[in-house]
């Protein structure tokens, strides 16, 4: 089987979001340059404010690709349309990347948005006499827009395989993954080397007129010596790649190079592959540019980085293996097959054993979005899963060249160095990348990508009541849970009943239901990470039972003290309920709706006189089993005029009295007697500071002495009550005591409950 270049004739819309319909196809980019003027001592350089052709990305480059800038590089730009100048933007002075045969060295490119004016300044750090490198210039890139109809090499594919789909968000074809001749650099190969001719050693940059050519084959102004204008290679080597190894983790959606509009004609070289054929680590980067780009801008940002790396720095392709925007979209970087061990140019000295993932934006002060973090973790889990590498582990890498990292640790070429499998660019090179706010988040990425699922907690058990730490249900429960690991990195959840799976659901689920047999059970949730690692939550105790609660004391009604009206007679509703497991509550459903706790056994209410009212109650246990109980009673008002009188009584009229009248007496031993059939009675009176006392006889027996004296005047006051276990015929007699100084009492009648 031989390898061939696949050409596609497509129309692309560069301004549409990646993956949107019609967004595939090559998009031409163009660059322009402007020299920086160096100071006489070579320790500073600048570019005066000037107008330019439109561009959206820029970087500062220099002649010697091995040179390093230790100092400050700043630019500011004028926005197209508004004409507003930005504040000074600091560029990462050394990309820490590179490529064998690179034409120039340079800073990280910075996305500044559509601009038509620029100003730049540089200063050397410290007091070293080395100064700034020679050949300084500002490189500006227009990432292109609009539709392009052309034939361009879209990807490398194995002959006889299906051609890549010209549009779509996800690169699903096997074509880019299966061919090309692997480069075979020696283990530990440096990631950059000097050009084949001596670098420019002058202190003054060449005078260069900005180039605005839109030719897709334009390279940087001073490309590698002896390098011809690149053209499309008709075919890669016939050597075929072995099939990509399967991964233990699922592949996330990836926007193909065609999807973001890569112009393959500017990088016709064959892709290179890791000399050992195995990825041992993931290096995390940021692109060190503005975070103000929109997600619709992201494909253009990727094209800009691609053009800067290839046309301005002279690399054979974009340096990163994958790029991720702040909305979480993943973009295929260096060609050669997203599922193959493609060698990138992203981590000086360590490219031959790693893959590079870069998040678009700068994360010095602000951490990446959750969406971006999740996508980085998914890509890392998938790529490392192809080679059985634990994302949460450590690995040993061989240094391809001597170096020093951000933390001051140095090593010699060939040194064996230990790294976290997922680590930041700064761990292997003296750069701030991936930014001070991003770097602490790498521990989270390792946990997300490597598993097991973190933060797994049962949040709820519905269909059950909770008493203490135990849940009670009739039989069916729904268990809800949460985890801090993103759902896209979770393979599945299992609802465990007594340690055994009862139901299995997808990793995106947050609940599951199960039916329990009668008895006591443990219920837990087990999560399986995409790596296969499992985590089990703390168990909950759930009791399944169907025994209904009982009213050990049936609901009953009794009259109580308080103010009496014909529409509101004070009553007390009482009951007692119990359950063999756990009583939850008792609800009154009629004539009013009230809910009482499991320990409450009575409540005050009012009832309308002369109306038979049913008081319906339902007891609930924690499992949801119920029992009902009710009582029906009628409050009856017996006016004072219906009593049998003895002694002297005087009738009084007032709207404050029940029925508008009352009887009053100050005669000692004067009495009123009522006879009725019922189970509760209350005497209703009027009260004042001068009110006297009365004896109360029930069924011929003296039972109480009641003092009607009150500091405030009261009418229709139920002052005394009596309740019997059952309904029966009873007589209540009220006798005037004739209290010295306040012998008078006024009665409004008697109320009984039948």
Beta strands, then each sheet from edge to edge (+ up, - down):
strand 1: 3-11
strand 2: 30-35
strand 3: 37-38
strand 4: 44-62
strand 5: 71-79
strand 6: 89-91
strand 7: 105-106
strand 8: 110-124
strand 9: 137-142
strand 10: 149-158
strand 11: 281-286
strand 12: 322-324
strand 13: 330-332
strand 14: 354-359
strand 15: 394-398
strand 16: 403-404
strand 17: 410-411
strand 18: 416-420
strand 19: 422-424
strand 20: 457-462
strand 21: 465-467
strand 22: 470-473
strand 23: 476-482
strand 24: 490-497
strand 25: 500-506
strand 26: 511-515
strand 27: 519-529
strand 28: 534-536
strand 29: 540-544
strand 30: 550-559
strand 31: 562-563
strand 32: 569-578
strand 33: 583-590
strand 34: 594-597
strand 35: 602-607
strand 36: 613-621
strand 37: 626-633
strand 38: 635-639
strand 39: 644-646
strand 40: 650-653
strand 41: 661-665
strand 42: 671-687
strand 43: 693-698
strand 44: 701-707
strand 45: 714-736
strand 46: 745-753
sheet 1: 1+ 10-
sheet 2: 2+ 9- 4+ 3-
sheet 3: 2+ 9- 4+ 7-
sheet 4: 2+ 9- 4+ 8- 5+ 6-
sheet 5: 13+ 12- 14- 11- 19-
sheet 6: 15+ 18-
sheet 7: 16+ 17-
sheet 8: 20+ 23- 26+
sheet 9: 21+ 22- 29- 27+ 24- 25+
sheet 10: 21+ 22- 29- 27+ 28-
sheet 11: 30+ 32- 35+
sheet 12: 31+ 45- 42+ 39-
sheet 13: 31+ 45- 43+ 44-
sheet 14: 31+ 45- 42+ 46- 38+
sheet 15: 31+ 45- 42+ 46- 41+ 40-
sheet 16: 34+ 33- 36+ 37-
end
